Amino acid sequence: MNINLINNYVGPTKGYHWVESWLFSTNCQNMSILYGMFSLFSGLVGLSLSVLMRIELSSPNPQMLMHNGQLWNVLMTAHALFMVFYLVMPMTMGALANYLVPLQMGSNDTAFPRMNNLAFVVLLPSMLFAVLSCLIDEGPGSGWTLYPPLTSLQSHSGSSMDMAMFALHLSGLSSIFGAINLMVTIINMRANGMDYSKLPLFVWSVLMTAVLMMLALPVLAAGLTMLLMDRNFNTSFFVVSGGGDPLLYEHIFYKNPVLILIWLTSGMYTILTLNNLKTRSYLINKLIHPSDMVGTYKKENNISFIKSNMNLDSFYLEYNKYYNKKPSSEFLEWFIGFFEGNGEFINYKNKRVSLCMFQKEKEMLFFIKQNLSMGNIQYYSKKKNMYQLIMSKQTDLIILANLFNGNITLPMKLTKFQMFLSNLNMNLIKQNLSIINFISHCRLPSLNDYWLSGLTDANGYFSMYFFNDFKYSIQYLMSQKYDINKMILEYINFNLFNFEMNYVNSHKNNYELKINDIHNCNKLMSLYFDNFPLFSKKLENYNKWKYITNQIEKKNHLDKIKRMELIKMSKLIKDPRGPGGNIPRS
């Protein structure tokens, strides 16, 4: 019968018996289920052997074995072989790795699906040999490590020991196939924009284990081959009377499986511990590649912060597939900041998602739509006289998700983006499309891009007041909700500009950064806003504010005539919370 091995299918294949459709499957999810069923069966066999040993040990008198020490050794050997080589290895590197590695990396399948199937198929005769070795002759009573001289002809002259060695040979071959498949998958089939520093911890654990298996299993196979040659071809690799060294096998066998098992269990323990403690995945980069992170981490609510430039490559890669006119990098940097201050990730109950921005003046929304070439503008509320720009087309959402992924600064917005991306990825999985891997860190603000300019256009404003005497009040204000975002305002104040006299005050979970000293305001202008101007009509407010600040610094506000002119100009600085504050500059 000609059986077609079909890639990327889930469930039985039409036209074949259900056994064939599963046994000949090359889909990684199907293979993970098969590995899981195989491991469960092997675990039950090993458990039953353990129960027999426990029953025998339950009393000082003989229970079932009747002083048969060889049978006890066979039970112990078989129990260990089934637990180590047919439960732990297939469950971790077979079931869990096949299911989670492509899913966490955004890959459709593994690199070599047929090799994946072959690795499982080889396990079946391997376990058959292991079972038969316990049922013929006196059985393998050497212990699971198969140390000589217990494996020599003098100790076990029958074919049961040879069959146990062949079982381990086939098990090692299966593990080598699986290791090659997983290594190539992790190296070559990561999602766009996912470098090694962004790999989840479990994927790193699988990769390192696969490397160890590739280094250790051929050596183990060589040791088993030398044992077989000692038993069947009269060589003396481990026979003392022929000049051999039994300790050589200990060095060959013992260190290799122990290293593999330690790495497997430590990696799985770390993953399960993080999940059970409900620790967010933001810690993964710190555990994997701290040397790749520029600057230092600042931890608040288990969120990591890094210093880095905005990465727009994945956005442009997706954008060029559907649109010809590319938005400038300056606009994109500004748009990310503006959206963080004035945009929302919308998650519907039916798992649909969209992006929305709300403004009283639709000119600003038209400006954004014109640059991005996406979205629809609708009248949102008559009471509040609000317009909304909504983007719900799936291709547009994928493009914008690639824009925001890894470039978000505000922690609360990152949390909402994670929920948004999770629902978007669920929709992509249902359509057999590649998912977008979530980049789980916040990017610290910088003086080298337009992000702060965009956030100022959304949530910041400039104010100037004159009092009856010659006193005045000059301020730059930036407001944010939620305590989790307070750290960003403090970072802007103390780290970006090195302001000492300003503060972040709070009122009912609203935090406001006030910069109100003329020296600090001049520093704010010279270090940032003169180099990265605003995009909205607030630029006119800023220019008036800057002019008045310069006049005050020159002491012109002490002149009555000039003071009146400055007072008139200060009244022209519009409050952005009123009409006319947020429309694009001409």
Helices and strands as residue ranges (DSSP letters): H 18-23, H 28-57, H 69-83, I 84-88, H 89-89, I 90-96, H 97-105, H 113-135, H 160-188, G 196-198, H 201-232, G 240-242, H 246-253, H 255-276, G 281-283, H 284-288, G 290-292, E 305-306, H 313-322, H 329-342, E 343-347, E 353-359, H 362-372, E 376-381, E 386-391, H 394-404, H 411-430, E 442-443, H 451-459, E 460-466, E 472-481, G 483-485, H 486-491, I 492-496, E 503-507, E 510-515, H 518-524, I 525-529, H 538-553, G 556-558, H 560-571
